[in-house]
Amino acid sequence: MDYSREIELKGHIIDSGIMTKVFDAIMDMGGSFEITVFDIGKKKQDESYARILVSADEETQLTEILSVLHRLGARPPVIEDVTLAAAEADRVVPQGFYSTTNHPTMVKYGGEWIRVEAIEMDCLIVVVPGDMRAICTPMSKLKVGDCVVMGDAGVRVEPPQRPRKVSTFEFMHGTVSSERPSETVIRQIAEEMRCLKDRGGKIGIVGGPAIIHTRAAPALAQIIREGYVDVLFAGNALATHDIEYNLFGTSLGMNLDSGTLAAGGHKNHIYAISEVIRAGSIRNAVDKGVIKKGIMYECIKNDVPFVLAGSIRDDGPLPDVITDVMEAQDRMREYLQDLDMVIMIGTLLHSVAVGNCLPSYVKTICVDINPASVTKLMDRGTMQAIGVVSDAGTFLPMLAKYLGE
């Protein structure tokens, strides 16, 4: 083959499967490789090092292969500074800009490595030369004149690596199986949550209305009350049906205690929204005694912030719902960067939205009765997610039970 380039890999590249992914990518894209150096770590905590000569028939083919390998953590032995280009207008990206992964990333500028702040997938990197800062910037926030990183040169990606000695929880990352014993997994998640909170970590919940429909709302309210939730991400539906349930005992007009349709119950969620609008906000409704229990009640009483992002299908919506999607994104990002764990329950679209803003080092659990929903989240880039195939009505009460122990 006529075109070749050396790359190097360093870290727990065997135990994490990175070496295998690199070889597969090269061969799948029609290239070839030769291992020129391979030093294997002798002990469990030791890192390995490999230098690989990658070859291809065409220069463009080699460039494409190297771009894929870059996202797996491969880098050239000698790294030059990044190339920058100024944005010509607000939200207009320069041709050939570098598109981020959700892995921790560094850029080399002025001969120094700078860690990229607020990393998430599918964004740009803007370097602030005077401050020696590199900031992950969504397209919507790009301003004219911003110094944008171009291409892969001078960019280093650090994908999650798994040393040989890990907890069962960490070993399960990036997996989904309907045959895995859910009770064992839920117990392990509870243990991880307790350990995380003991060392000052933060946990976020992404919730859908299925939590209410399956009668899991009291369990989530208990988990919030006991201090295991630091922020709640949801839409109009979860908050509306939580309030409907606590005002009328129904969810979507169904009596949850008896499983029967309530007479005229299809109007109850509208009444619930109207009562909150009359009060002015969810907080005012709690303070005035209109809402006396439930998920939103516990958020207010325990000073747990929530971000309710609206959609085109919303009734009302509640006055706390953010109907501008870009504003909702900004509010979500305010809380996501400080989180150590996110649990997503019964809401595919909201889970994908939050997952797309999460760094890959955040422990992510996706709970859904449909295995395809969990797989879709991982297919859209949230590869660190653990998939738990369970409905909210089983998962949350059991989680609350093990957290109580």
C-alpha distance (Angstrom), angle and dihedral (degrees) to the residues before:
residue distance angle dihedral
M1 . . .
D2 3.81 . .
Y3 3.81 102.9 .
S4 3.81 125.3 55.9
R5 3.79 139.2 168.3
E6 3.80 133.0 179.5
I7 3.78 121.9 -125.9
E8 3.78 132.3 179.7
L9 3.79 133.9 -148.5
K10 3.78 126.0 -160.9
G11 3.80 133.9 -179.3
H12 3.80 135.1 38.8
I13 3.79 88.0 -21.0
I14 3.82 95.8 150.2
D15 3.81 100.5 45.6
S16 3.82 91.1 43.4
G17 3.81 92.3 51.6
I18 3.81 91.0 -122.8
M19 3.82 93.7 130.1
T20 3.80 90.8 54.3
K21 3.80 91.8 48.2
V22 3.80 90.6 50.6
F23 3.81 93.1 50.7
D24 3.83 91.8 45.9
A25 3.80 92.1 49.7
I26 3.80 93.4 50.2
M27 3.81 94.1 48.8
D28 3.82 94.9 40.7
M29 3.81 89.3 55.5
G30 3.80 93.4 49.7
G31 3.80 98.2 -103.4
S32 3.78 132.5 122.8
F33 3.79 134.4 -139.2
E34 3.78 142.8 -156.6
I35 3.81 122.8 -161.3
T36 3.80 107.1 -136.1
V37 3.83 98.7 172.1
F38 3.79 128.6 20.1
D39 3.81 120.4 170.9
I40 3.80 111.8 176.5
G41 3.81 120.4 -155.4
K42 3.80 109.8 -112.0
K43 3.81 97.7 -155.4
K44 3.79 132.6 47.8
Q45 3.79 93.4 -104.9
D46 3.83 94.8 43.0
E47 3.79 120.7 106.7
S48 3.80 124.6 -134.7
Y49 3.79 129.0 -134.6
A50 3.79 130.3 -152.8
R51 3.79 133.4 178.2
I52 3.80 114.6 -161.7
L53 3.80 131.8 -172.5
V54 3.82 107.8 -142.3
S55 3.82 118.5 -161.2
A56 3.81 136.3 -173.9
D57 3.81 138.7 171.8
E58 3.81 95.0 -119.6
E59 3.79 131.9 38.1
T60 3.81 92.1 -130.6
Q61 3.81 89.7 51.1
L62 3.81 90.6 51.7
T63 3.81 90.8 48.8
E64 3.80 90.9 52.5
I65 3.81 91.7 49.1
L66 3.80 92.4 48.9
S67 3.80 90.7 49.0
V68 3.82 90.3 56.6
L69 3.83 92.0 45.1
H70 3.80 90.3 49.5
R71 3.80 89.3 63.0
L72 3.80 89.0 54.0
G73 3.80 90.4 57.4
A74 3.83 99.6 -94.2
R75 3.79 116.6 143.1
P76 3.81 137.9 174.1
P77 3.83 116.0 -96.8
V78 3.81 90.6 -118.8
I79 3.80 115.4 42.9
E80 3.79 124.2 -161.3
D81 3.79 126.2 -157.3
V82 3.79 118.1 -82.3
T83 3.78 120.2 -92.6
L84 3.80 115.1 -123.1
A85 3.79 132.3 -157.6
A86 3.79 128.1 -174.3
A87 3.81 119.1 -117.9
E88 3.80 107.0 -115.8
A89 3.81 94.1 -149.7
D90 3.79 141.8 -2.3
R91 3.84 110.7 -65.5
V92 3.83 92.5 0.3
V93 3.82 109.9 123.3
P94 3.82 121.7 -149.8
Q95 3.80 115.6 -112.7
G96 3.82 109.8 -96.2
F97 3.81 97.1 21.1
Y98 3.81 119.8 163.9
S99 3.81 113.0 -103.2
T100 3.80 113.4 -149.4
T101 3.78 131.1 -126.5
N102 3.80 120.5 -147.3
H103 3.82 90.8 -109.6
P104 3.81 123.1 104.9
T105 3.80 105.9 -83.5
M106 3.79 137.2 -167.1
V107 3.80 131.3 -167.8
K108 3.77 128.1 -155.6
Y109 3.79 112.7 -130.2
G110 3.79 128.0 161.4
G111 3.79 88.4 0.0
E112 3.83 91.5 -59.9
W113 3.78 131.3 105.7
I114 3.81 112.9 -123.1
R115 3.80 122.3 -168.6
V116 3.80 113.6 -128.2
E117 3.79 111.4 -119.3
A118 3.83 124.6 -132.5
I119 3.80 94.5 6.1
E120 3.81 120.0 -160.4
M121 3.78 135.3 150.6
D122 3.82 127.8 -82.6
C123 3.81 97.7 18.3
L124 3.81 136.6 112.9
I125 3.80 129.3 -107.6
V126 3.80 115.3 -125.4
V127 3.80 117.7 -165.6
V128 3.80 118.9 -151.1
P129 3.84 100.3 -155.6
G130 3.81 98.3 -166.9
D131 3.80 93.5 51.1
M132 3.83 95.4 36.2
R133 3.80 89.9 -128.5
A134 3.79 131.7 139.9
I135 3.80 116.6 -157.5
C136 3.80 128.9 -168.2
T137 3.80 102.3 -128.8
P138 3.83 128.0 -168.6
M139 3.78 114.4 -134.9
S140 3.80 89.8 -112.3
K141 3.83 90.2 62.0
L142 3.82 97.8 47.1
K143 3.82 112.2 121.2
V144 3.79 130.3 -160.7
G145 3.79 110.6 -88.2
D146 3.83 95.5 21.7
C147 3.83 111.3 146.8
V148 3.81 103.7 -119.5
V149 3.83 123.9 -163.6
M150 3.80 111.5 -118.3
G151 3.82 124.5 -150.8
D152 3.82 128.6 -22.5
A153 3.82 97.3 -68.3
G154 3.77 112.5 115.0
V155 3.82 93.2 11.8
R156 3.82 121.7 115.0
V157 3.80 122.0 -165.6
E158 3.81 122.5 -161.3
P159 3.83 109.0 -160.2
P160 3.82 117.6 -164.8
Q161 3.78 111.6 -81.0
R162 3.77 129.4 -160.4
P163 3.81 118.9 -146.7
R164 3.78 117.4 -153.2
K165 3.80 94.4 -100.2
V166 3.81 109.5 60.9
S167 3.77 138.9 138.6
T168 3.78 120.2 -97.1
F169 3.79 88.0 -111.5
E170 3.81 92.8 58.7
F171 3.80 92.1 43.8
M172 3.81 90.8 59.4
H173 3.81 94.7 57.8
G174 3.78 113.8 128.4
T175 3.81 94.8 17.9
V176 3.78 136.6 114.9
S177 3.79 128.1 -177.1
S178 3.78 133.1 160.9
E179 3.81 88.5 -154.6
R180 3.78 96.8 59.6
P181 3.85 110.9 108.9
S182 3.80 100.2 -104.8
E183 3.82 95.2 -160.7
T184 3.80 91.0 59.1
V185 3.80 91.6 47.1
I186 3.82 92.3 48.3
R187 3.80 90.5 51.2
Q188 3.82 89.6 51.5
I189 3.81 90.9 49.0
A190 3.82 90.0 51.1
E191 3.81 90.5 50.6
E192 3.80 90.7 49.2
M193 3.82 90.5 49.5
R194 3.80 92.1 51.2
C195 3.81 92.6 48.3
L196 3.79 91.2 46.5
K197 3.80 93.7 51.2
D198 3.82 91.0 45.9
R199 3.81 89.2 61.1
G200 3.81 94.0 44.9
G201 3.80 99.3 -97.4
K202 3.80 125.9 152.9
I203 3.82 130.1 -126.8
G204 3.79 129.5 -159.9
I205 3.80 129.0 -162.1
V206 3.80 124.6 -149.9
G207 3.80 107.3 -163.6
G208 3.78 138.4 -174.9
P209 3.83 130.8 -163.5
A210 3.81 90.1 -97.0
I211 3.81 85.6 81.5
I212 3.81 88.1 66.8
H213 3.82 97.3 37.7
T214 3.84 91.7 53.6
R215 3.82 93.2 49.0
A216 3.81 92.3 -113.8
A217 3.82 93.8 123.9
P218 3.84 95.5 96.2
A219 3.80 89.6 53.5
L220 3.81 92.6 51.6
A221 3.81 89.9 45.5
Q222 3.81 88.6 53.7
I223 3.82 92.0 49.2
I224 3.82 89.7 51.7
R225 3.81 91.9 46.4
E226 3.82 91.1 52.2
G227 3.82 91.4 55.7
Y228 3.80 102.2 -107.7
V229 3.83 96.3 121.2
D230 3.81 123.7 69.7
V231 3.82 99.0 175.0
L232 3.80 137.4 6.8
F233 3.81 123.0 -145.6
A234 3.79 116.0 -166.5
G235 3.78 144.9 126.1
N236 3.77 135.9 -110.0
A237 3.82 91.3 -81.5
L238 3.81 100.2 61.9
A239 3.80 93.2 47.3
T240 3.82 93.5 42.9
H241 3.79 96.0 49.7
D242 3.80 92.1 42.2
I243 3.80 88.9 55.8
E244 3.82 91.7 41.7
Y245 3.80 90.4 53.0
N246 3.79 93.0 49.8
L247 3.82 93.4 46.3
F248 3.81 100.3 40.1
G249 3.82 107.9 10.0
T250 3.82 90.7 -117.8
S251 3.78 138.2 107.0
L252 3.80 116.2 -160.0
G253 3.78 85.8 -10.4
M254 3.82 94.5 -56.8
N255 3.80 120.4 125.4
L256 3.80 99.3 -125.5
D257 3.80 95.2 -161.1
S258 3.81 95.2 53.6
G259 3.80 101.9 22.0
T260 3.80 91.8 -128.2
L261 3.78 130.7 125.4
A262 3.80 113.3 -100.1
A263 3.80 116.6 -131.6
G264 3.79 105.5 -100.1
G265 3.78 88.0 -4.8
H266 3.79 92.9 140.4
K267 3.83 86.7 77.7
N268 3.80 96.1 52.2
H269 3.80 96.9 90.8
I270 3.82 89.2 53.0
Y271 3.81 89.7 51.6
A272 3.82 89.2 49.0
I273 3.81 92.4 52.6
S274 3.80 90.5 46.0
E275 3.82 92.6 52.7
V276 3.81 91.1 53.3
I277 3.80 91.6 46.6
R278 3.82 88.4 50.9
A279 3.81 89.4 53.0
G280 3.82 91.6 46.1
S281 3.81 99.4 -123.6
I282 3.80 142.6 4.7
R283 3.81 89.8 -96.1
N284 3.81 91.6 52.5
A285 3.81 90.3 48.0
V286 3.82 89.5 53.8
D287 3.81 93.3 45.0
K288 3.82 91.1 49.8
G289 3.80 92.2 50.0
V290 3.82 94.9 -113.1
I291 3.82 91.0 120.3
K292 3.80 111.3 41.2
K293 3.81 104.5 170.0
G294 3.79 144.3 0.9
I295 3.79 139.6 79.5
M296 3.79 97.8 -50.6
Y297 3.82 90.7 42.8
E298 3.82 90.9 55.7
C299 3.82 91.3 47.0
I300 3.81 90.1 55.5
K301 3.80 95.5 42.7
N302 3.82 93.6 47.1
D303 3.83 96.9 40.7
V304 3.80 92.5 -116.9
P305 3.83 108.6 158.3
F306 3.79 119.0 -132.6
V307 3.79 133.6 -164.8
L308 3.81 114.1 -152.9
A309 3.81 109.5 -168.2
G310 3.79 116.0 -162.7
S311 3.80 130.4 -137.5
I312 3.78 136.1 -161.3
R313 3.81 92.2 -101.2
D314 3.82 96.7 56.3
D315 3.79 122.9 126.4
G316 3.80 113.7 -139.2
P317 2.94 95.8 -26.9
L318 3.80 114.5 -128.2
P319 3.83 111.4 -104.7
D320 3.83 90.7 -113.8
V321 3.81 93.1 58.7
I322 3.82 115.0 107.4
T323 3.80 106.6 -136.0
D324 3.82 96.4 -177.6
V325 3.84 103.4 84.6
M326 3.80 94.4 -156.2
E327 3.80 90.6 52.1
A328 3.81 88.7 48.7
Q329 3.82 89.7 52.7
D330 3.80 90.6 52.2
R331 3.81 92.3 49.5
M332 3.80 91.1 49.2
R333 3.81 91.9 50.6
E334 3.82 90.3 53.1
Y335 3.81 89.1 67.9
L336 3.81 104.7 26.8
Q337 3.80 98.0 70.1
D338 3.83 92.2 61.3
L339 3.81 96.4 49.3
D340 3.80 125.2 107.0
M341 3.82 97.0 -174.2
V342 3.80 135.7 21.7
I343 3.81 124.3 -167.8
M344 3.82 115.2 -161.9
I345 3.79 116.4 -162.5
G346 3.79 128.7 -171.7
T347 3.80 101.1 -28.6
L348 3.81 119.9 98.4
L349 3.82 100.6 -179.4
H350 3.79 95.1 45.0
S351 3.81 90.4 45.1
V352 3.81 91.9 53.4
A353 3.81 90.3 47.4
V354 3.80 93.0 52.3
G355 3.82 92.6 39.0
N356 3.80 90.9 56.0
C357 3.81 89.4 59.0
L358 3.82 96.5 46.1
P359 3.81 126.0 100.5
S360 3.81 111.8 -124.8
Y361 3.82 92.9 -116.0
V362 3.82 92.2 67.0
K363 3.81 110.4 101.5
T364 3.80 104.7 -119.0
I365 3.81 127.9 -166.6
C366 3.80 120.7 -175.1
V367 3.80 116.8 -164.8
D368 3.79 119.9 -167.9
I369 3.79 136.9 143.0
N370 3.81 89.0 -133.2
P371 3.84 113.4 70.2
A372 3.82 89.5 -156.5
S373 3.82 90.4 64.0
V374 3.78 91.5 57.2
T375 3.81 91.4 46.3
K376 3.82 91.6 50.5
L377 3.80 90.7 55.6
M378 3.79 90.6 53.8
D379 3.82 92.1 44.0
R380 3.81 88.6 56.7
G381 3.79 92.1 60.2
T382 3.81 106.9 -83.8
M383 3.80 91.7 116.8
Q384 3.81 94.0 157.2
A385 3.81 92.0 67.4
I386 3.79 124.0 119.3
G387 3.78 110.9 -144.5
V388 3.81 118.0 -141.5
V389 3.79 112.6 -172.8
S390 3.80 102.2 -150.1
D391 3.76 139.0 107.7
A392 3.78 119.9 -106.4
G393 3.81 91.2 -113.9
T394 3.80 90.1 64.6
F395 3.80 100.8 33.5
L396 3.81 103.0 49.8
P397 3.83 99.8 45.6
M398 3.80 89.9 48.4
L399 3.81 91.3 47.0
A400 3.80 90.4 50.3
K401 3.79 89.5 49.7
Y402 3.82 94.4 52.9
L403 3.80 92.6 43.1
G404 3.82 87.4 52.9
E405 3.78 90.6 55.1
